[in-house]
């Protein structure tokens, strides 16, 4: 089941072969910046040597970064038809021959749909002493960015860009391997929880397999942790993590949804992060408020049934060699 986009774009979200694009409601976890008078700014830097914008420094995943935006494209490499987005590493790990392996997801806000377009490479970006900047030179066509119906520039000439970055531990060169297990294939799994009001604490779905691993979704109708008695919580649990030892990790990027049974306005969140032997479950804690869950007019619980869905977008293994 495809999620609603809230806005009909002039382009297809998945109409690209070398990047992963999707839509989500939640803002980026690590950095978000809003640019005022974007049209004036674009015009003022056009043709200049420094035809880009750098954000303030921010800390994420134990490192210091800067978001770099080329609103006219990275002209240094001849790109003029797309917005180019990059993430520059400012801090350098100690030691000789260091590398930082990062999974980067960029965001552009849609003011009309109140959602974010996410843009991500299906591969790992490697930073080292000779390469401190990585990103996507063809993130979004300029004509699609400036088209009013797409909503990326507000009616008051604002725009928002953001980024999330997930990093494996900095490791010496040639001591690790990052392999993409699932980069482009969309995999959706859907379950119906019957007699939902009878679930006292939590309930799990049947086991299911994805990329030679066994998983389950675990739902907490009354919430968990900070969401207790406030929001429905959903965990994505890895059931066979015993081999994730000695620095071996599994990175997963998914979207989870509570299906609206009255219309296409589903409630969704992302579950993304590193799975290890010690950490075999990651949650969307505030997936859906309890007031919306129990409001019959909202459509998330009908005839005492709740339908959940998980969409796998990326599964990546970090292993030693």
N, C-alpha and C positions, 0 to 999 in steps of 0.2 A: 504494500500500500504506500503510495507516494504521499509525502507530507504536503500540506497546503503551503503556498508561498505567500499568501496574503496580498500579493500584487502580481499582475501578469507582466512579465518583463518582455523586452523587445528581443531577447535572446534566450536560448535554452540553457538552463543551469548546468546540465551535464554535456553540453555540446563542445567538449574539449577532449583532447586525447592525452595530454601530458600533465594535466593538473586535475585535482579533485575539487569540485565546487559544490556547495550545499547551502541550505538556508536554515537559520536557527534564530530563536528569540533571545537567548541569553547573551549578554555582552561578554567580550573577551575577558578571561580571568586575569590576565597579566598587565595589559596596557591598552588604553583607549584615549584618543585625542580628537578634539573637535577643532576644525579650522573655520575661522570666520572669513567671509568675503573670498571664497575659494576662486570665483571667476576672476576677480581683480588680481588675486595672487598669481593665478595661472598666467594671466596676460603680462604681469610685471616681470616674470622670470623667463618668459619665452625668449629664446635666443641667447640667454646669458650663459656664462661658463658654469655657474652653479645653478642649474635649472632644477633644483630639487629642494626638499624640505626635510630637515632632521628634527626629530622630537627631542624632548628632554630625556636625560638618562633615566633609566628605571631598572630595578632589580627583579629578576625572575629566575627561578631554577638555580639559584646560587651564583648568578653572574650578572654583570651590568651590561645593558644593551641600549641601542638607539634604533628607533624605527625610521627608515629612510623612504620617502615618497617622491617619485618622479611623476608629477601630474601630466607631463607631456611625453612620458616614456624615457627610458634611459638612452639618451642620444649618443652617449659615449660608445655604445655598441650598435648604433644605427637603428634603435627602436623608436618609432615615432607614432605608431598607431595604437599603442596600448599604454595603460598606466603600469608603471613598474614599481614593485614593492620589495624592500629589502630589510633585513635585520642585521645590524652591525654589532659585533661583539666588542665591548670597550675594555672589560677586564680580561687579563691574561692569567691563566692558571700557572702555578709555579712548576718548575722542572723543565728539563730538556725534552724536546720531541713531543710536546703535549698536543692533544687534539680534543675538541669538544664536538660531540655528535648530537645534533639537534633536529627535532621535528618541529616545523614551523607552520603555523596556521594564521593567515591574514584575514582581516575583517573589513568590510565596507558596509556602513549602515544605510538602510532603506527607510527614509523618513515617511514615505507613504504607507508602507506595509508594516512599519515598526518592527523590522527584523534585520538581521545581518546576513549578508552574503559572506560565506567563508571560502577561502581560496588556499589550497594546500598542495604541495608537491607530494607524489606518492613515494618519494625517496628521502633518505636521511641527508641532511646538510652537514658537512664536516668543516669545522673551523680549525685553523692552525696558524702558526706564525706568518705564513705566506698568504692566508686567505681569512680576512677578518669580517667579510661581508658576504652574506648569502641571501637569496630570495628568488623572486619570480619576475622575469622581465616582461612577460605578457600576461599580467594578472587579469585585466579587463580591458576590452576595447574602449578607446576614448569616446567613440560615438555613443556607446551604451552607457558610459559613465555620465555624460552630459545630457542625455535624453531625459526631459522632464518626467515622462511617464514612468521611468524606472525608479525615481525617488532618491537617487544617491546624492543629489544636491537639493537642499531644502528650498522652500519658497523665499526664505530670507538669506539664501546664498551660504548656507552652512553645509559642511560635510564631516563625517566621522570615519576615522581609520583606526584599526586596532590590531593586536597581535597576541597570540599565545605561543609559548615555546616550551617544549618538553625536552629535557637533556638527560642523556645517559651520563654516568660519572665520567669526568675527564680521564682519559686513559692514555698511556704512552702509545706511540705509533706502532701499528702492526701487532697489537696484542688482543684485538677484538674483531668481531665480524658483526655487521648489522645486515640482516637479510629481510627483505620485504616479503611477507607471506601472502598478503592479500592487499593489492594496491588499488585496483579499479572495480572489481566485481562488487556489486551491491548485494548484500545478503540480509533479508528481512525474516524475522521470526516473530510470530504472533500467538498469543495465548488469551484465553478467556477464563477469568476467575469467577466461578459460579458461587452462589451463596456467600457473597463477599462480606455481608454483615456478620457472618458466623466466624470469620477469621479473628482470633483473639489477639495474637501477637504478630506473627509473620507467616507467610506461606510461600513456597517455592514452586516454580514451574517444573515440568519434567526436564530431565537432562537433555541437552542437545549438543551436537558436534559442530565445530567451526574451526577450520584450519588445523585439523588433527588434535584439537583440544576439546575438552568437555566443559560445558558451561551450564549455568542456570540463572534465571532471574528470580530474585527474592523480594517480595513486596511487604511493606509495613503499612497497613491501613491507618494506623494512628501515628505514623512518623517514627523517626529514629534520630537519636543524638539531638542536635540543635533544632531539628524539625519536629521533635516529639510534641504531640497534641496540637500541632499547627499545620503540618503538611504531610501528604503521602510521600513515602520514601521508597525508592527502588534501587536495589543492589544488582550489579552484574558480578556474579561469582565465578571464579575459575576453580574447577573441581579437581584438577590434576596438576598441581603446582609443585609436586615433590621434586621434579628434576630441575627446577629453577634455582640452582645453587652455584656458588663460586663466581658470582658476577653475572650469571645468566638472567636476563629479564625479558619480559614480553610487553611491548607497548600496544595498546588498543585504543582505537578512536571509534566511538559509536554514538548514535542518537537513539534515545529511548522516548517512547510516547505513551500517553494515555489517550486512547481513541475516543473521540467524541461520537456518540452513537446517534446524535440528532443532525449533525452537520459536519463539515470538513474542518472545523476549527479545533484540531487536536492540540493537546498540551505536550510540549516536548522539551527535552534538555539533553545535554551531552554528557556521556560518561567517557572520559579520556584519561589515560595515565599509564603508569608502569605497574605491572603485576610481577611479584616475586614470590618466593616461598613463604615469606613472612607476611606479605600483603596480597591476599588472594581474592579480595572483594573491593570494589569501588562503587560509590553510591551517588545518585542524584537525590540529595536530601530534601530539597524543597521543590519537588517535581510538580505538585498540585496542592493548592490549599485545601484544607478539609472542608471549608465552607463551600467551595466550588464543587468538590467531590460529592457532597451530599445534597446539593441543590439540584432538584429534578429538572429544572429548566435549563441547566447547563449541559446535561446530556452525557456526563462522564460515567455515571452509574445508572443503569436502566435494568429493571427487573432483577435487581440485586446482582448484576453482572458488571464486571470491570474488564475491559480489554486492554492489554498492554502489547507493545511492539518494541523490538530492538532491531536497529539497522547497523550492521557492521560496515565501516568504511575503510578501516586500515588495521592490519595486524602485523606487527613487526617484531622480530626476534633479535635480541642482543646476546651474542654467545662468544665465548673465548675460543681462540685457536691455538 
